[in-house]
Amino acid sequence: MRRDRLMEGEVAQRLLGAVMEQARSQQLLSEEPFTVDGTILEAGASRNSFVPKDPPPAVGTGARGSKCLRDTQESKTDPPARLYKKNAASEAKPSYLGQGMIENRNGLVVAACATQSSTTAEREAALAMLDEMGQRPEKVPRAEPRIALGADQLYRERKFIEGLRRRRVAPHVAEYQPSAKWPNFLSEAERTDPGFAVSRKKRKRVERVFGWGKLNSLMRKLKWHGLRRADWFFRLLTAAHNLARMAKLIPAP
């Protein structure tokens, strides 16, 4: 099919890259700080399509290896989709996760991808997107942090914070009140960084991208099955968001 050929050619990723280059030529992209977040992409599979896995996994993806619905159930029509919910009050639905990273000045998306749903997927995707942007630990010189990354409390985890530091990225990650069960991992210098408060104010901007997609497009519920198609569509959608945003930012001739 024509759509499959487009996916094989990585057209969505190339389009996002081309749009970013255009934004850079118009001086619309700032180099720091950035904000990252994830959103649920409801899959096209129905809840009734899920059946118990055979054989079931020995270890789950929940806390301390506990088994969740996404570990024990699998869709017959869309196997990569997982039953997932972001909080205890919501209903577990067949889903993927859309991951987006924006620059804070104009709210333009600089990196995006879709992943399977899990409690660690957002943090893993954030580090992977930083690597794609040239922030791999082995490639970043040993110096003061070059960029900062804002994120909500779901990213407050030791391994993620340490991953940012290895990439010379200042962690502007929101914190809860510290407790024995939920310690905080930022240093006092990171917590009192003058840019920390600014990142906190700008953090909601990334949610506008997701809100724009779910209000005006097919992102509310995916029409296609498979992680590859979900990823292709989500990248294409973020490129469209950037184009719509740039149309408002670039002055008319």
Sequence and secondary structure as in RCSB ss.txt:
>XXXX:A:sequence
MRRDRLMEGEVAQRLLGAVMEQARSQQLLSEEPFTVDGTILEAGASRNSFVPKDPPPAVGTGARGSKCLRDTQES
KTDPPARLYKKNAASEAKPSYLGQGMIENRNGLVVAACATQSSTTAEREAALAMLDEMGQRPEKVPRAEPRIALG
ADQLYRERKFIEGLRRRRVAPHVAEYQPSAKWPNFLSEAERTDPGFAVSRKKRKRVERVFGWGKLNSLMRKLKWH
GLRRADWFFRLLTAAHNLARMAKLIPAP
>XXXX:A:secstr
 HHHHHHHTTHHHHHHHHHHHHHHHTT   SS EEEEEEEEE SS GGGEEE SS  SS SSGGG   HHHHEEE
SS TT EEE SSTTS  EEEEEEEEEEETTT  EEEEEEEE  SSHHHHHHHHHHHHTT  TTTS SSS SEEEE
E GGG  HHHHHHHHHTTEEEEE      SSS     HHHHT HHHHHHHHHTTHHHHHHHHHHHHSGGGS SS 
SHHHHHHHHHHHHHHHHHHHHHHHS   
